[in-house]
Amino acid sequence: MQTLTVALGERSYPIYIGSNLLSQVGLYTPHIHGKQVCVVTNETIAPIYLEQLKNCLSASQMSCVVLPDGESYKNLSTLNDIFTTLLAEKHNRTTTLIALGGGVVGDMTGFAAACYQRGVNFIQIPTTLLSMVDSSVGGKTGVNHAMGKNMIGAFYQPQAVVADISLLKTLPAREVSAGLAEVIKYGLISDADFFDWLEQNIELLMSGDETALTYAVLRSCQNKADVVAQDEREGGIRAILNLGHTFGHAIETAQGYGNWLHGEAVAAGMVMAADLSMRCGDISEGDLQRIITLLQRAKLPTKAPADMTPEQFVDLMGVDKKVLDGRLRLVLLKSIGHAIVTSDIDTKLLMETFAACR
């Protein structure tokens, strides 16, 4: 097991990364301060891992909330199911929520923890590659709205993150690919050497090699932890973590949440961001092709949906957290391993990108 720290002063917390961690009681005990625990999971994960987790937790009162599975359920209505259980079973301010699942479960559990009695502790146990390297780290929590993804939420940090690589053995191949989109993102935004490593090892990751996956999760989490420590609430550098996301969120919203997985939409969005970066003269056509090739090797889409118009993209991208004072901000690449955030976007070049990437 390896341990990273997200350095946020008094709110710093560990990320434990390794195999067969789910049942290690000692990882949870220091982070559960009261006698009540509520595990939030979903109907896919519960039959596989819920009992294993419950058997290793020591709590006088344990509740479980099993949510429906899927991005389409990441909304205020489903969130209310968590509050109903907490209230019905009289959980108090010393309770600890534990998120056992992917990004949807983690985001909703964290948001519930931020809101319940104005804030209770929670622990993240991500069960997908995407949630291990992205959504479980950094304290972004929230739900979707029909008009925009993740527009309702809060910054709220967990007490700990337990990333058990063994849990990825039951992950479908499509979900592995979706997680690799976020892994590749870290190489693009700030870690060119990691991008090189990914080019050499992508097939190992696709095959589920535990050693390669452990290294990829560790390197990704370290990259994210470093950025979050500098900018917890996305006032500056943290925005680079959104490479491809403004385009990708527009795809997810237009296509209906869950029809494109988050990582799939981000992959297409990163190609669009890279294409625009090339048109701005910052990266070469060769760099763009390297990015496209790596994403294709990871079995990820590299084109936006053909039925999305430029006007639809512009409209949906305007309802995005990256919009500031009415101006669209995009994360673009100066080079592989160096991302920037800019509002200085040439509309003509943006339209050329829309035309080229569909």
N, C-alpha and C positions, 0 to 999 in steps of 0.2 A: 504494500500500500504506500502511496505517496500522498503528501498533504501540501496543498497550496493555501495561501491566505489572501483573502480579499481585504486589503488594508484600508479600512475606513474608521480609524481611530477606535472609539468605544464600541462601534458597531461592526468591527472586523469579525470575520468568520472563516472557518476552514472549509476547504473542498477536499474531501477524501476520495482518492481515485485508486481503484484496484479491483481485483476479482474476489468473488465470494464475500462481499461486505454486508449483504442485506441482513444477515443474522448475527452480526457482531454487535452484541449488546453495548459494549463499551463505547461505540461511536455515537450512540443516542443519549445515554445516561447524562453526560455533562450538559446537554442542551435541553433537557426536559426538567423544568423547575417546579412544576406543580404536580398534582396527583391525577390530573385529567389529561387524556390524549384523545384526539379525534383524527382518524386516518381517512383521508379523502382519496378515492381511487376511481376507476371506471370499470364498466362491465366486462371489458376485455382483459384487464390486468388482474382484477379481483380473483378469478378462479385459479390463476397461476401463482401469484405471489402474496396475496393478502394474509393468508393463514401463517405463512412463514414469517412475515413481519410481526404479526400480532403475538406470536409465540415467543418472540425475543424482547418484547416491550414489557416493562414493569410499570403498571399504572393502576391505581385503585379503581378508576373508571375509564373504560375505553369505549368510544363510539366509532362507528364506521359509516361513511357516506359513499355509496357506489353510484357514480354518475353515468349517464349514457355516454357512449364513446363517439367522439368526432368534433371537428371544428365548428360544425353547424350548431352545436349545443353550448358553445362558449358565449353565453349571453346572460343578461340579468335574471332571466327566469330560472335558469339552471343554478346560477349562483345562489339564489334564494333557498334552494334545497339544502345547501350547507348551513345557512343561518337557521333554518327551521329545525334541523337536527341539534345544533348547538343550543338553541333556546329550549327545545322540548326536553333535552336531557340535562339542562341546567349547568352548562359549562360556564365557568367564571373567568376572571381576568388572568388566572394563572394557567389556563389550559394551553396545550401545545397542539397545533394542527400539523399533520404530516401529509405531504403531498406525495403519493405513490403513483406515478404515471408519467405521461409525456408532457409536452408544453401546455396543452389545454388544461390538464389537471393542475399543473404547477402554477400557471397564471391565475386560475380561479381560486385555488387554495390560498395563494399569497394575497390576493385581493380580499378574500374573506377574512384572512388574518389581520390585514391592515384596517378593516372596517369594524370587526366584531368587538364590541365594548371599547371602541376607539384604539384597538391594537393589541393583539396577542402574539405569542411566539409561534414560529412555524419552521419546519425542516423540509428540505427538498430531497426526495429520492427519485431522480429522473430515470425513466425506463426506456427512453429512446435515445438514439445518438444525437439527434437535434437538440433535445432538451438537456442532455449532458453538457454539450459544448456551448449552448447559447442561453435558452430561456431560464434555466435553473440558476444561472449566475448573474448577479448584477442588480437584482431587486425590482425589475420591471414586472408589474402584475396588472391584470385587467381582463376585460371582456370586449367582445366585438359589438358593434351596432350595425344595423342593416345598411347604414350609409357609410361606414368606415371601420376598418380593422383596428382593434386595440385602442379605440378612442376614449374608452372609459376605464380608468384604472388609477394606480398609485405607485410611486416608488416606495418599496418596502422590502427591506433586506431579510433573508432567512437567518436562522441561528447557525445552520450548517447545511452543506450539500454532500450527499453520499452518492457518488457515481460508481456503481457496481457494474463493471464491464461484462460480467457474466450474464447480466440480464439481457444483453444484446443478442444472445443466442436464439431467443424466441422472436426476434424482430423480423418482420417480413422484409424481403429484399428491397421493395419500393421505399420503405421507411429508412433503410440504411442509406440508400441513395439520397433521399431528402435530407438526411443529417449531414451527408458529405458536402452538400451545397454550403452549409454554414462553416464547415471545416475549411473548405477551399477559400471561403471569404477571408479568413484570417491571414492566409498566405498572400492574398491580393492586397489587403489594406495596410499590412504592417510587417510582414515576415516573408521576404522573398526566398530565404533559405528553406523555409517550411513549404512554400509553393514548389520549389525544386524537389524536395523530399516527396511531396504528394505525387508529382509526375512519375517518380520512380517506384512508388508503393501503392498506387491507387487500386490495383488488382488485389493486392493482399488485403486491403481494407474492405473491398467488395466481397471477398471470400469469408470475412469474419475472423481473420487472424487476430487473436487476442492481444498479442504483443504489439502489433501495428496499431490496433485500435486504442490500446492504452496510451501509446505514445501520442497519437493524434488527439485524443481527448485531453491529455496533460498539456500539450503544446497549445491547443486551442483555448483551454481554460486559463492558462498563464497569460496569453495575449489579451483575453477579455478582462481578466482581473487587473492587469496593468492599466488598461484604459479606464475601467470603472474607478480605480483608486484615484485617478487624476480628475475624473469628472463624473461624479455619481449621478447627477440629475440631467445629464445631456445638455449642458449649457455651452459646450465647446467640443473638445476632441472626441467625446463619446459618440457623436453623430456619425463618425466614420464606420461604426459598427453596422450602420444601416445601408451599406453598399448593396444596391440592387433592390432594396426593400420598398422604396417609393414606387418604382415600377411594379414590383412583385405584389404589393398590397392592392394596387389597382387591378391586377389580374385576379387575385383572390376574390375581391369584392364583386367584380364583373361576372366571374364564372360561377359564383355561389360558393360560400365557405365549405371547404372540404373536397370539392371536385378537383381542384389542384391542391396538392399538399403544399404547405408553406415553403419547404425547401425547393420544391419544383418551381414555384412562382419566383422565388429569390434567384434561382439559377438563371431563368430567362431574363429576370431583371438585371442581373449582373452582366449578362451579355449586352443588354441595352446600354447600361452604364459604360461598359468598356468600348462599345461601338461609338458612343458619343464622345468619349475621351479621345479615341483615335481621330474623330472628325475635328476635334479641337486642337489636334496636333501634339497631344501629350504622350500617347503610346503609339507604337507602330502597328501596322497591319499584322506583322508577325506575332507581336504580343497578343493581339486580339485572337489570332488563330490558336495560340497556345492555350488561352483561356477556354475557348470553345471546345478544343480537343479534349482537355482534361474533364470538362463537364460532361461531354459525350461519353467518355470512358467510364464515368460514374453513372451512366444511364440516366442522365438528367436532360430535360428539355432545354434547348438553346434558342427557341423561337417563341415569341408571344403568340397567344391565340389569334388565328387568322381573322376571326370575326370581330376583333376589337379594333375600332377606328381610332385614329389619332385624337379626334375630339373627345372620345370616351376616356382615353388615357388622361388627357389634360384635365377633364372634369373631375375624374376620380382622384388624380394626384393632387388636386387642389384641396381635397378633404384629407389631409395627412398631417401628422404631428410635426413633420419637418418644415411645413409652411410657417413662415415667420413674418408678421406684419404684411400679410398679403403676398409675399414673394416666395415662390417655390425654391426650395434648397435641394440640391442633389449632391450625392457623394460620387465623385469621379476619381479616376486614376491618373496620377502624374507618371507612374511607372508601376510595374508589378512589384508590390511591397510598399507602395506609398500612395495613400488616398488623401483627398482633400474634400472639403465641403464648400460649395459655391452657390451663390444666387445669380452669378453672372452667366446666364445661359442664353446662347444664341438660338432663338426660336426656329430659324431656318434649319440649323443643324439638328435640333431636336426632332423636327418633322422628318428630316432625312433618316434619322435613326428609327423612328416609328415605321417608316416605309421599308427599311432594310431588314428589320428584325421581326417581321410577321410572316 
